[in-house]
Amino acid sequence: MNYFFFNIFLALVWGLANGQISLSSLVVGFALGYGILWFSQPIMGPSRYFQRLPVGLRFFGYFLWQLLLSNLRVAYDVITPRLYMRPGIVAVPLDAKTDLEITLLANLITLTPGTLSLDVSKDRRTLYVHAMFVDSPDNVRDSIKNGFERRLLELIR
């Protein structure tokens, strides 16, 4: 985690050296700092930071894509005269074990329009999710398990 904070520091130094702290200069500074830190690994020692950052970027891109798709699906259902939604509650078995993992997964599901995390079982092995479009409970379960949960656990663990 020290590499991440050092990378942010290098991005701020870059922004200050350019005379303006804007989003574009911070992004460029972050990319340059990442490259500098990557090349300095033999001196500073190896770190998992260089494997986690690409995974985090892919996760962020996946989340934005799912957010866009779900917004479009809900908007289409609202705009059209015929309702296509088939609401239902689906029990999703969890591979997530810690409170942080379960909370992040539940919040990511709730942030996506058309889905809402309802509850976690007492043994913390099942998450109950309400979805607007449940054509098949197995499809909803599979999309959560192989989508958000797999990618989230890959990022955190």
trRosetta pair geometry for C-beta under 8 A, 3 or more apart (Angstrom, degrees):
i j d omega theta_ij theta_ji phi_ij phi_ji
1 4 5.5 -46 -162 29 51 116
1 5 6.7 44 147 -12 73 102
1 49 7.6 162 -80 -84 22 107
2 5 5.9 -57 -151 41 38 107
2 6 6.0 38 152 -19 69 110
2 47 7.9 -119 59 -120 87 143
3 6 5.6 -58 -144 41 30 112
3 7 6.1 37 153 -25 65 105
3 37 5.7 117 -158 -177 101 145
3 44 7.9 121 -94 129 98 144
3 47 5.0 130 -29 130 144 167
3 49 3.8 -103 74 -21 141 171
3 50 7.8 -66 143 -41 162 74
4 7 5.6 -53 -149 33 29 113
4 8 6.6 30 151 -17 63 101
4 49 6.0 -159 -48 -132 79 122
4 53 7.9 170 -97 -79 93 105
5 8 5.6 -48 -149 34 36 112
5 9 6.4 41 149 -21 64 103
6 9 5.4 -49 -149 34 35 117
6 10 6.5 37 151 -19 65 102
6 33 7.5 -176 125 178 71 120
6 37 6.6 125 102 -95 117 130
7 10 5.7 -50 -148 35 33 111
7 11 6.5 37 150 -21 63 102
7 30 6.1 58 159 -147 100 73
7 33 4.5 137 -148 124 66 124
7 34 5.8 41 -137 -73 127 66
7 37 5.9 -62 -81 -16 94 150
7 49 7.9 173 -23 172 133 140
8 11 5.5 -51 -150 34 34 114
8 12 6.5 34 151 -17 65 103
8 30 7.2 2 -99 -106 47 96
8 33 7.9 -166 -27 105 14 165
9 12 5.8 -54 -151 36 32 110
9 13 6.4 33 150 -19 65 105
9 33 7.7 150 71 -138 60 148
10 13 5.5 -50 -145 36 35 114
10 14 6.4 40 152 -22 64 102
10 29 6.3 -177 125 168 70 93
10 30 7.6 122 86 -108 92 37
10 32 7.1 -138 144 95 117 87
10 33 3.1 139 92 -111 133 123
10 36 6.5 -162 -154 53 159 137
10 37 7.5 -150 -2 -40 156 105
11 14 5.6 -51 -151 33 32 114
11 15 6.5 33 151 -18 63 104
11 26 5.0 57 165 -160 115 68
11 27 7.8 41 -146 -61 124 11
11 29 3.5 121 -141 109 56 109
11 30 4.1 9 -90 -65 131 68
11 32 7.9 140 -95 53 64 88
11 33 5.4 -86 -49 -2 70 142
12 15 5.6 -52 -148 36 34 112
12 16 6.3 31 154 -15 66 106
12 21 7.2 5 -140 -120 67 120
12 26 7.3 13 -79 -119 50 93
12 29 7.1 163 -12 133 20 154
13 16 5.8 -56 -146 40 31 109
13 17 6.1 33 154 -22 65 107
13 29 7.1 163 64 -159 62 130
14 17 5.7 -55 -145 36 29 112
14 18 6.5 23 156 -14 63 107
14 25 6.5 -172 121 167 95 87
14 26 7.6 140 77 -112 108 36
14 28 6.6 -146 145 99 143 86
14 29 2.8 180 59 -112 139 112
14 32 6.1 125 -92 57 150 133
14 33 7.0 -120 -23 -43 128 102
15 18 5.9 -60 -150 39 30 107
15 20 6.8 -87 -171 97 80 43
15 21 4.1 64 158 -109 132 72
15 22 7.2 177 -139 25 111 49
15 25 4.5 113 -111 120 78 118
15 26 5.3 1 -65 -75 130 70
15 29 5.5 -77 -36 -23 76 154
16 19 7.6 48 -178 -72 34 24
16 21 6.8 6 -65 -66 59 101
18 25 5.1 -141 58 -141 152 136
20 25 5.9 146 90 -13 83 155
21 25 6.5 -123 -132 75 32 127
21 26 6.6 50 -165 -56 74 103
22 25 4.9 88 51 12 78 100
22 26 6.9 -147 90 -5 37 90
23 26 5.8 -59 -146 39 29 110
23 27 6.3 30 156 -21 66 106
24 27 5.8 -53 -147 35 30 110
24 28 6.4 28 156 -15 64 106
25 28 5.7 -53 -146 40 34 111
25 29 6.0 36 153 -19 65 109
26 29 5.5 -54 -142 41 31 113
26 30 6.2 36 155 -24 65 103
27 30 5.7 -50 -146 33 30 112
27 31 6.5 28 154 -16 62 104
28 31 5.8 -56 -150 37 31 110
28 32 6.3 28 154 -15 66 108
29 32 5.7 -54 -142 41 31 109
29 33 6.0 33 157 -20 66 109
30 33 5.7 -55 -144 39 28 112
30 34 6.3 35 153 -25 63 104
31 34 5.6 -49 -148 31 30 115
31 35 6.7 30 153 -16 61 104
32 35 5.7 -55 -153 36 34 111
32 36 6.4 34 151 -19 67 105
33 36 5.5 -52 -145 36 34 112
33 37 6.2 31 157 -16 67 106
34 37 5.9 -58 -147 40 27 108
34 38 6.2 30 154 -23 63 108
34 53 7.0 179 -132 150 128 171
35 38 5.6 -54 -144 34 30 113
35 39 6.4 23 159 -12 64 106
36 39 6.1 -61 -151 40 29 105
36 40 6.2 16 155 -11 65 115
37 40 5.7 -64 -140 44 31 106
37 41 7.4 66 154 -57 60 74
37 44 7.4 -46 -154 39 74 154
37 49 7.6 -46 137 100 137 139
37 50 7.9 -166 114 -73 103 102
38 41 6.3 -16 -170 -28 35 110
38 50 5.9 109 -110 -111 92 129
40 43 5.0 -53 -172 45 79 112
40 44 5.2 52 132 -5 98 113
41 44 6.2 -70 -124 55 28 90
41 45 7.1 -78 -169 88 61 18
41 46 5.9 45 -173 -97 110 51
41 47 7.1 -132 -123 16 98 87
41 50 7.4 -31 -81 -27 135 148
44 47 7.6 -21 114 -25 109 118
47 50 6.3 104 82 -4 85 89
48 51 5.4 -58 -166 43 65 108
48 52 5.6 61 138 -24 87 110
49 52 5.8 -63 -140 40 30 108
49 53 6.2 34 166 -28 67 104
50 53 6.5 -33 -131 22 28 111
50 54 8.0 24 167 -5 50 100
51 54 7.0 -65 -166 38 32 101
51 55 6.6 25 148 -13 66 117
52 55 5.5 -64 -149 44 38 112
52 56 5.8 40 155 -24 73 107
52 155 6.9 91 -153 -154 86 63
53 56 5.6 -52 -144 35 30 113
53 57 6.5 31 157 -18 63 104
54 57 5.6 -53 -146 37 34 111
54 58 6.4 34 155 -17 66 104
55 58 5.8 -54 -148 38 31 110
55 59 6.3 35 151 -21 64 106
55 151 8.0 177 -179 -164 89 77
55 154 5.8 -137 -165 131 131 102
55 155 5.3 -180 131 -99 112 71
56 59 5.5 -52 -145 36 32 114
56 60 6.3 34 155 -20 65 104
56 155 5.7 100 -87 -139 67 115
57 60 5.6 -50 -146 36 32 112
57 61 6.4 33 153 -17 63 106
58 61 5.7 -55 -148 39 32 113
58 62 6.3 35 152 -21 65 105
58 151 7.4 -132 113 -148 96 118
59 62 5.6 -53 -147 36 31 112
59 63 6.3 31 154 -19 65 105
59 151 4.9 154 -112 160 91 114
59 152 7.0 111 -144 -83 133 49
59 154 7.6 -177 -73 76 118 103
59 155 5.0 -6 -45 -64 158 139
60 63 5.7 -53 -147 36 30 111
60 64 6.4 29 154 -17 64 105
61 64 5.8 -54 -147 37 31 110
61 65 6.3 33 154 -20 65 106
62 65 5.7 -56 -149 36 31 113
62 66 6.3 27 155 -15 66 107
62 147 7.3 -180 167 -169 125 82
62 151 5.8 -108 68 -136 159 173
63 66 5.8 -55 -146 40 31 109
63 67 6.1 35 153 -23 64 107
63 108 6.7 -92 -122 -150 117 111
63 148 7.8 73 -96 -111 85 89
64 67 5.4 -52 -145 36 31 116
64 68 6.4 33 155 -20 64 104
65 68 5.8 -53 -151 35 30 111
65 69 6.4 26 154 -15 65 107
66 69 5.7 -54 -143 40 32 110
66 70 6.1 26 161 -14 67 109
66 112 5.8 -41 135 -117 107 129
66 147 6.9 105 -88 177 143 133
66 148 7.6 -54 11 -67 177 95
67 70 6.2 -58 -142 41 24 105
67 71 6.2 27 157 -20 61 110
67 111 7.3 -38 -101 130 108 98
67 112 6.0 -122 -96 -113 61 75
67 113 7.6 85 -153 7 62 88
68 71 5.8 -58 -148 36 27 111
68 72 6.4 24 156 -16 64 108
69 72 5.8 -58 -150 37 29 109
69 73 6.3 27 155 -19 66 108
70 73 5.6 -52 -143 37 34 112
70 74 6.2 30 159 -14 67 106
70 112 4.8 84 30 179 170 92
70 113 4.7 160 133 61 107 79
70 114 5.0 -140 -166 24 105 121
70 115 7.3 -68 -142 1 146 99
71 74 6.1 -58 -145 41 28 105
71 75 6.0 26 157 -18 65 112
71 113 5.4 92 -86 30 57 138
72 75 5.7 -56 -140 40 28 111
72 76 6.1 32 158 -22 64 106
73 76 5.8 -52 -147 34 27 112
73 77 6.5 26 154 -17 61 107
73 113 7.9 171 65 97 89 105
73 114 6.3 -4 91 -55 115 157
73 133 6.7 -62 158 -23 135 153
74 77 5.7 -56 -150 37 32 111
74 78 6.3 30 153 -19 66 107
74 113 4.6 -84 -6 136 154 124
74 114 5.0 -147 -68 -59 111 103
74 132 6.8 79 -101 60 93 163
75 78 5.7 -56 -147 37 32 110
75 79 6.1 25 158 -17 68 111
76 79 6.0 -59 -139 39 28 106
76 80 6.1 17 168 -13 66 112
76 84 7.6 -8 113 27 100 137
77 80 6.5 -55 -134 38 23 102
77 83 6.3 50 -171 -145 94 61
77 84 5.1 -115 -110 43 97 95
77 85 5.4 69 -162 -41 149 96
77 132 7.4 175 64 147 171 134
77 133 7.9 -145 -64 -70 149 111
80 83 7.9 165 89 -78 95 31
80 84 7.3 40 69 -18 136 106
84 133 7.2 8 122 -111 92 106
85 114 8.0 -151 -117 -138 114 100
85 132 4.5 -58 -140 170 120 91
85 133 5.7 -94 -129 -77 65 68
86 132 7.8 98 52 153 38 48
86 133 6.2 62 41 -142 76 43
86 134 5.3 -113 103 58 92 66
86 135 6.2 99 51 -78 139 50
87 130 6.8 7 -170 -177 101 92
87 131 6.9 177 -142 92 57 47
87 132 5.4 -35 -91 -130 82 42
87 133 7.9 -18 -82 -47 45 26
87 134 6.6 51 -175 11 17 108
88 130 7.4 -175 98 -146 29 60
88 131 6.2 -13 62 58 73 85
88 134 3.5 -74 37 44 120 160
88 137 6.7 -99 122 -84 142 92
88 140 7.8 -168 79 -4 110 161
89 118 6.7 -13 -136 -1 113 154
89 128 5.9 5 -178 -176 107 99
89 129 7.0 158 -155 81 59 39
89 130 5.2 -32 -97 -94 75 70
89 131 7.9 150 -101 16 27 70
90 128 7.4 160 80 -153 39 53
90 129 5.2 -23 62 65 89 92
90 130 8.0 155 17 -95 72 22
90 131 6.1 6 4 5 118 117
90 134 6.4 179 -49 -119 114 128
90 137 4.8 168 -116 -147 105 91
90 140 4.7 -172 -30 96 171 133
90 141 5.7 -144 168 -62 128 84
91 126 5.1 -11 -171 -171 100 122
91 127 7.6 146 -159 74 51 39
91 128 5.7 -26 -101 -99 65 72
91 129 8.0 162 -93 21 18 75
91 141 7.7 6 84 -98 48 119
92 126 6.7 142 70 -160 43 64
92 127 4.7 -25 64 64 101 91
92 128 7.6 177 18 -86 78 21
92 129 5.7 29 -10 -1 121 119
92 140 7.9 -103 -76 123 107 88
92 141 5.2 177 -108 -130 79 79
92 144 5.1 -45 -128 89 150 145
92 145 6.6 -168 -163 -57 105 88
92 149 7.9 -179 157 -40 129 143
93 125 6.2 -16 -149 156 77 83
93 126 5.7 -39 -101 -99 50 74
93 141 7.8 43 18 -163 75 118
93 145 7.6 22 66 -93 76 124
94 97 7.7 158 129 -67 109 42
94 102 6.5 15 -156 -105 155 95
94 105 7.5 146 -130 81 110 162
94 120 7.8 7 -28 -140 150 101
94 124 7.0 -72 63 155 144 63
94 125 5.6 -160 44 -165 94 35
94 126 6.4 -156 -5 -83 94 19
94 127 5.5 89 -62 -17 112 100
94 149 7.2 -154 -138 -133 66 141
95 145 7.5 93 -5 -146 111 90
95 149 6.1 116 40 159 102 126
95 150 7.9 48 48 -85 143 59
95 153 6.3 -35 102 -62 114 161
96 101 3.6 -167 -158 132 107 116
96 102 4.9 159 118 -70 127 63
96 105 5.5 -140 -27 -12 162 145
96 149 6.2 -117 -34 -147 105 102
96 152 7.4 -11 -85 99 122 122
96 153 6.3 -141 -86 -77 78 108
97 101 6.3 46 44 49 48 143
97 102 7.8 -111 90 -40 9 100
97 124 7.5 81 -150 128 45 122
98 101 4.7 96 57 8 82 102
98 102 7.0 -155 91 -2 42 88
99 102 5.9 -60 -145 42 30 107
99 103 5.9 28 159 -19 67 112
100 103 5.9 -58 -141 39 25 109
100 104 6.2 22 162 -16 63 109
100 156 7.2 166 117 -150 114 145
101 104 6.1 -57 -145 38 25 107
101 105 6.3 23 158 -16 62 110
101 152 6.8 131 -151 132 79 116
101 153 6.5 42 -145 -94 125 80
101 156 6.0 -170 -95 79 92 165
102 105 5.9 -58 -147 39 28 110
102 106 6.2 26 157 -17 65 109
102 120 6.0 44 179 -107 134 150
102 124 6.5 -77 -78 -160 157 102
102 127 7.1 180 -153 -79 92 119
103 106 5.8 -56 -144 39 29 109
103 107 6.2 25 158 -16 64 110
104 107 5.8 -58 -145 40 29 109
104 108 6.2 30 157 -20 65 106
104 152 5.9 166 113 -161 119 134
104 156 7.4 154 50 -63 158 140
105 108 5.8 -54 -146 35 29 110
105 109 6.5 28 155 -17 63 106
105 117 7.9 120 115 -91 72 145
105 127 7.0 -113 113 -68 121 168
105 148 6.0 124 -142 132 80 115
105 149 5.6 32 -127 -97 131 78
105 152 5.6 -174 -82 66 85 167
106 109 5.8 -56 -150 37 30 111
106 110 6.3 26 154 -16 65 110
106 117 3.8 139 -157 174 86 174
106 120 7.2 -75 -73 -56 139 109
106 127 6.3 -152 -86 -145 92 132
107 110 5.6 -56 -143 40 33 110
107 111 6.2 37 156 -25 66 105
107 117 7.4 -58 -53 16 27 142
108 111 5.7 -51 -145 32 30 113
108 112 6.9 30 155 -21 60 103
108 148 5.1 164 112 -153 135 133
108 152 6.8 -150 2 -75 158 135
109 112 6.1 -59 -159 29 32 110
109 115 5.1 -90 177 126 82 125
109 116 7.3 123 128 -140 94 8
109 117 4.8 99 80 -52 122 100
109 127 7.8 141 9 145 162 139
109 129 5.9 -86 171 -122 147 123
109 144 6.6 17 -100 -127 121 115
109 148 6.4 -167 -67 61 80 172
110 115 7.0 -117 -93 108 29 80
110 116 5.5 49 -118 -134 78 54
110 117 4.9 -72 -53 14 100 94
112 115 5.1 16 84 42 102 113
114 131 6.4 29 146 -160 83 68
114 132 4.1 -91 -152 24 81 120
114 133 6.2 -7 -176 4 129 97
115 129 5.9 -8 -168 -179 102 112
115 130 7.0 156 -156 85 49 55
115 131 5.0 -9 -105 -105 82 76
115 132 7.3 -104 -61 3 49 81
116 129 6.9 152 77 -161 42 64
116 130 4.6 -10 60 58 97 102
116 131 7.9 -171 24 -73 65 39
117 127 6.2 -44 -142 180 102 112
117 128 7.5 108 -166 80 58 55
117 129 5.7 -37 -103 -104 53 77
118 128 4.4 -55 64 102 111 101
118 129 6.6 -176 5 -98 90 20
118 130 5.5 87 -49 -20 115 97
119 127 7.7 175 90 -154 41 50
119 128 4.7 11 54 41 81 119
120 124 5.8 18 159 -118 120 60
120 126 7.1 151 -159 84 54 52
120 127 5.5 -24 -103 -103 75 68
120 128 7.5 -153 -76 13 26 79
121 124 6.6 -142 75 -51 74 18
121 125 6.0 -39 64 50 127 68
121 126 4.1 51 -10 52 128 96
121 127 7.8 -106 -3 -65 81 30
121 128 7.6 108 -49 -28 77 97
123 126 7.6 51 66 10 92 87
127 144 8.0 -136 78 153 126 148
129 140 7.1 -163 91 154 126 121
129 144 6.7 177 -7 -76 167 159
131 134 5.0 117 81 -61 111 93
131 140 5.1 -145 5 -134 166 142
133 140 8.0 164 93 -85 67 110
134 137 6.0 19 -169 -79 113 61
134 140 5.6 -33 -117 -36 82 143
135 139 6.3 -1 68 44 93 145
136 139 4.2 84 72 0 101 106
136 140 7.2 -177 90 -6 56 80
137 140 5.7 -55 -151 38 39 110
137 141 6.0 39 153 -20 70 109
138 141 5.6 -54 -142 40 31 113
138 142 6.0 32 157 -21 66 109
139 142 5.7 -54 -142 38 28 110
139 143 6.3 28 158 -20 63 106
140 143 5.9 -56 -147 35 28 109
140 144 6.6 22 156 -14 63 106
141 144 6.1 -62 -153 38 28 106
141 145 6.1 21 155 -14 67 113
142 145 5.8 -57 -137 42 30 107
142 146 5.7 -2 174 10 69 115
143 146 6.8 -61 -124 54 20 88
143 147 5.0 9 173 -11 60 132
144 147 6.0 -58 -116 47 16 103
144 148 5.7 -31 -154 38 59 107
144 149 6.0 55 149 -14 71 108
145 149 5.3 -36 -135 46 36 131
145 150 6.6 59 151 -35 53 97
146 149 7.7 4 -28 54 15 91
146 150 5.3 8 -145 -6 35 139
147 150 6.9 109 42 32 11 99
147 151 6.7 -34 162 2 39 115
148 151 6.3 -75 -149 45 23 103
148 152 5.7 20 163 -20 67 116
149 152 5.8 -58 -140 38 26 110
149 153 6.2 21 164 -14 65 109
150 153 6.2 -60 -147 40 25 105
150 154 6.3 28 153 -21 62 109
151 154 5.5 -52 -146 35 32 116
151 155 6.4 31 154 -19 64 106
152 155 5.8 -58 -152 36 31 110
152 156 6.2 14 159 -9 68 112
153 156 6.0 -58 -133 44 32 101
153 157 5.4 10 176 -2 71 119
154 157 6.9 -54 -117 46 15 95
